Amino acid sequence: MNSQTVQLLVSIRHRDEILPALQGGCDILDLKEPFNGPLAMVDEETLRTISEFFSNHSVTVPLSMALGELVEWQGKSSSTFIPKEISYLKMGLSHTASKKNWYADWLDLRTRVEDINSTTFQWIAVAYADWQQAHSLSPEEVLTAAISSQCTGLLIDTYSKRGQSLLDFLSLEQIEILIEQARAHKLTIALAGSIHHENLASLSDVSPDIIGIRSAACRGNLRTNKVEEAAVRSFRKQLDCQYALTESG
């Protein structure tokens, strides 16, 4: 177990969720639209209002943003406005398992996004635990691609958001092997996918760098509800307690 405390990432969908996430104790703010998919982008108007918030308030936590799925960008302009405060970008690889040129397309899109925004981003590769359902690459294949393309990190998430968690698709042993391999190449490791309080005891044993939540941060544990400070604070408290217990043990 690493001595470093695990970081908490909270996904938000509009500016009204920023303060509840921050005041609840999140370490990383993540922008996505849960109504439209596991890694759907927020719309451009929402991005602009969020950017305005950052311009008028001192927000010191890192910011990440989801770009949707790679296949959604086929034939699409990559002129999407990305706030200058964003450090990390990620996109899903669903429906790429049968596409021979997915890797080249992935690298090309990353280059175009950076060129248009005149910024170098830190890219997070996304492996879906339920990769067969997502018609995606296996987590092992995504990890290999992340290493070869010099990604900053690897996120292991779920494509389906129907109540099943990360641990319904991957065993702790499988997750631990992926984490060890990724960490050997100095990749940051994030785990997400309907993670709730009851999953923390198990996940503390595999020592991720980041745990990401959306539904556990929302009213009633529903990812389409609004992020609430009390829900984030409760998860943060249990996360810290669990990892303190694991380290002391």
C-alpha positions as CSV (number, residue, x, y, z in Angstrom):
1,M,0.0,0.0,0.0
2,N,1.3,3.4,-0.9
3,S,1.6,6.0,1.9
4,Q,0.2,8.6,-0.4
5,T,-3.5,9.3,0.3
6,V,-5.8,8.4,-2.6
7,Q,-7.2,11.4,-4.4
8,L,-11.0,11.9,-4.9
9,L,-12.2,12.9,-8.4
10,V,-15.8,14.2,-8.7
11,S,-17.5,14.5,-12.0
12,I,-19.6,17.6,-12.5
13,R,-21.9,18.6,-15.4
14,H,-22.4,22.3,-14.9
15,R,-21.0,25.3,-12.9
16,D,-23.6,24.9,-10.1
17,E,-21.9,21.7,-9.1
18,I,-18.4,23.1,-8.7
19,L,-18.7,24.5,-5.2
20,P,-20.5,21.5,-3.7
21,A,-17.8,19.2,-5.1
22,L,-15.0,21.5,-3.8
23,Q,-16.5,22.1,-0.4
24,G,-17.2,18.4,0.0
25,G,-13.5,17.7,-0.4
26,C,-12.7,16.6,-3.9
27,D,-9.1,16.8,-5.2
28,I,-9.9,16.8,-8.9
29,L,-12.8,18.3,-10.8
30,D,-13.9,16.4,-13.9
31,L,-16.3,17.7,-16.5
32,K,-18.8,15.4,-18.3
33,E,-22.4,15.1,-19.2
34,P,-23.9,12.0,-17.5
35,F,-27.2,12.2,-19.4
36,N,-25.4,11.4,-22.7
37,G,-23.1,8.5,-21.9
38,P,-20.3,7.4,-19.6
39,L,-17.8,9.9,-21.0
40,A,-20.0,12.4,-22.8
41,M,-18.8,15.9,-23.3
42,V,-20.6,18.9,-21.7
43,D,-21.8,21.3,-24.4
44,E,-19.9,24.4,-25.4
45,E,-22.2,26.9,-23.6
46,T,-21.7,25.0,-20.4
47,L,-17.9,24.9,-20.9
48,R,-18.0,28.7,-21.3
49,T,-19.9,29.3,-18.1
50,I,-17.6,27.0,-16.3
51,S,-14.6,28.8,-17.7
52,E,-16.1,32.1,-16.5
53,F,-16.4,30.6,-13.0
54,F,-12.7,29.7,-13.1
55,S,-11.8,33.2,-14.2
56,N,-13.6,34.8,-11.3
57,H,-12.7,32.3,-8.6
58,S,-9.5,30.8,-7.4
59,V,-9.8,27.1,-8.1
60,T,-6.5,25.3,-7.3
61,V,-7.5,21.7,-7.9
62,P,-6.6,20.0,-11.2
63,L,-9.3,19.9,-13.9
64,S,-10.1,17.1,-16.3
65,M,-12.6,16.8,-19.1
66,A,-14.2,14.0,-21.0
67,L,-14.3,14.2,-24.8
68,G,-16.9,11.4,-25.4
69,E,-16.0,8.3,-27.5
70,L,-13.4,8.2,-30.2
71,V,-15.9,6.9,-32.8
72,E,-18.1,10.0,-32.2
73,W,-15.3,12.2,-33.6
74,Q,-15.3,10.5,-37.0
75,G,-15.9,13.2,-39.6
76,K,-16.4,15.8,-36.8
77,S,-14.5,19.0,-36.5
78,S,-12.1,19.1,-33.5
79,S,-12.6,22.8,-33.0
80,T,-14.2,22.3,-29.6
81,F,-13.5,25.0,-27.1
82,I,-11.5,23.7,-24.2
83,P,-11.1,26.0,-21.2
84,K,-7.5,26.9,-20.6
85,E,-7.8,25.7,-17.0
86,I,-8.2,22.0,-18.2
87,S,-5.1,19.9,-17.6
88,Y,-6.4,16.3,-18.4
89,L,-8.3,15.0,-21.3
90,K,-9.8,11.6,-21.8
91,M,-12.0,9.8,-24.4
92,G,-13.6,6.4,-24.5
93,L,-12.7,3.6,-26.9
94,S,-16.0,1.9,-27.3
95,H,-16.8,0.3,-30.6
96,T,-13.1,0.3,-31.6
97,A,-12.4,-3.4,-31.2
98,S,-13.1,-4.1,-34.9
99,K,-11.4,-1.0,-36.2
100,K,-7.9,-1.6,-37.5
101,N,-6.9,2.1,-37.6
102,W,-8.2,3.1,-34.1
103,Y,-4.8,3.8,-32.7
104,A,-3.8,6.1,-35.5
105,D,-7.1,7.8,-35.3
106,W,-6.7,8.2,-31.6
107,L,-3.3,9.8,-31.9
108,D,-4.4,12.0,-34.8
109,L,-7.4,13.4,-32.8
110,R,-5.2,14.1,-29.8
111,T,-2.8,16.1,-32.0
112,R,-5.6,18.0,-33.7
113,V,-7.2,18.9,-30.3
114,E,-3.9,20.2,-29.0
115,D,-3.1,22.1,-32.2
116,I,-6.5,23.9,-32.3
117,N,-6.3,24.8,-28.7
118,S,-2.6,25.7,-28.8
119,T,-2.1,23.7,-25.6
120,T,-0.5,20.5,-24.6
121,F,-2.8,18.4,-22.5
122,Q,-2.1,15.4,-20.3
123,W,-4.0,12.4,-21.8
124,I,-5.7,9.7,-19.8
125,A,-6.4,6.4,-21.5
126,V,-9.7,4.9,-20.7
127,A,-10.1,1.1,-20.3
128,Y,-13.7,-0.2,-19.9
129,A,-14.0,-3.0,-17.3
130,D,-17.0,-4.2,-19.3
131,W,-15.1,-4.0,-22.5
132,Q,-17.0,-6.8,-24.2
133,Q,-20.3,-4.9,-23.8
134,A,-18.6,-1.7,-25.0
135,H,-17.2,-3.5,-28.0
136,S,-13.9,-1.9,-26.9
137,L,-10.4,-3.1,-26.5
138,S,-9.5,-5.1,-23.4
139,P,-8.0,-3.2,-20.5
140,E,-4.6,-4.9,-21.2
141,E,-4.7,-3.6,-24.8
142,V,-5.6,-0.1,-23.7
143,L,-2.8,-0.1,-21.1
144,T,-0.3,-1.1,-23.8
145,A,-1.6,1.8,-26.0
146,A,-1.3,4.2,-23.1
147,I,2.3,3.2,-22.5
148,S,3.3,3.4,-26.2
149,S,1.6,6.8,-26.7
150,Q,3.0,8.3,-23.5
151,C,-0.3,8.9,-21.7
152,T,-0.1,10.4,-18.2
153,G,-2.5,7.9,-16.8
154,L,-5.0,5.1,-17.1
155,L,-8.6,5.2,-16.0
156,I,-10.4,1.9,-15.5
157,D,-14.2,2.7,-15.7
158,T,-17.4,1.1,-16.7
159,Y,-19.2,1.7,-20.0
160,S,-22.6,0.6,-18.7
161,K,-24.1,2.8,-16.0
162,R,-27.0,0.5,-15.0
163,G,-26.0,0.0,-11.4
164,Q,-23.2,-2.5,-11.8
165,S,-19.9,-1.5,-10.4
166,L,-16.3,-1.8,-11.6
167,L,-16.0,-4.9,-9.3
168,D,-18.8,-6.7,-11.1
169,F,-16.6,-6.9,-14.2
170,L,-13.0,-7.1,-13.0
171,S,-11.7,-9.0,-10.0
172,L,-9.4,-7.3,-7.5
173,E,-6.6,-9.5,-8.7
174,Q,-7.1,-8.3,-12.3
175,I,-7.2,-4.7,-11.2
176,E,-4.1,-5.1,-9.1
177,I,-2.2,-6.6,-12.0
178,L,-3.2,-3.7,-14.3
179,I,-2.2,-1.2,-11.6
180,E,1.2,-2.8,-11.0
181,Q,1.9,-2.9,-14.8
182,A,0.8,0.7,-15.2
183,R,2.7,2.0,-12.2
184,A,5.9,0.3,-13.5
185,H,5.6,2.7,-16.5
186,K,4.9,5.6,-14.1
187,L,1.2,6.0,-15.2
188,T,-1.2,7.5,-12.7
189,I,-4.0,5.0,-12.0
190,A,-7.7,6.0,-11.6
191,L,-10.6,3.7,-10.8
192,A,-14.2,4.6,-11.4
193,G,-17.5,3.0,-12.4
194,S,-20.4,3.2,-9.9
195,I,-18.0,3.1,-6.9
196,H,-19.8,3.5,-3.6
197,H,-19.0,3.4,0.1
198,E,-19.3,-0.4,0.3
199,N,-16.5,-0.8,-2.4
200,L,-13.9,1.2,-0.5
201,A,-12.6,-1.6,1.8
202,S,-11.9,-3.8,-1.2
203,L,-10.4,-1.1,-3.4
204,S,-8.1,0.2,-0.7
205,D,-6.2,-3.1,-1.0
206,V,-5.2,-2.4,-4.6
207,S,-3.9,1.1,-4.0
208,P,-5.1,3.3,-6.9
209,D,-3.9,6.9,-7.1
210,I,-7.4,8.3,-7.8
211,I,-11.0,7.1,-7.2
212,G,-13.6,8.8,-9.3
213,I,-17.3,9.2,-8.5
214,R,-20.4,10.7,-9.9
215,S,-23.4,8.8,-8.6
216,A,-22.0,8.6,-5.0
217,A,-21.6,12.4,-5.1
218,C,-25.2,13.0,-6.1
219,R,-28.5,13.2,-4.3
220,G,-29.9,9.7,-3.8
221,N,-26.9,8.1,-5.5
222,L,-28.3,8.9,-8.9
223,R,-25.8,10.1,-11.4
224,T,-28.3,12.3,-13.2
225,N,-29.2,14.1,-10.0
226,K,-27.2,17.2,-8.7
227,V,-23.9,16.8,-6.9
228,E,-24.4,17.6,-3.2
229,E,-21.7,18.8,-0.8
230,A,-22.9,16.4,1.9
231,A,-22.7,13.4,-0.3
232,V,-19.1,14.3,-1.4
233,R,-18.1,15.0,2.2
234,S,-19.5,11.7,3.4
235,F,-17.6,9.8,0.7
236,R,-14.4,11.8,1.3
237,K,-14.6,11.0,5.1
238,Q,-15.1,7.2,4.5
239,L,-12.4,7.2,1.8
240,D,-9.9,8.8,4.2
241,C,-10.9,6.5,7.1
242,Q,-10.6,3.4,5.0
243,Y,-7.1,4.3,3.7
244,A,-5.9,5.3,7.2
245,L,-7.2,1.9,8.4
246,T,-5.4,0.1,5.6
247,E,-2.1,1.9,6.2
248,S,-2.2,1.3,10.0
249,G,-2.9,-2.4,9.4
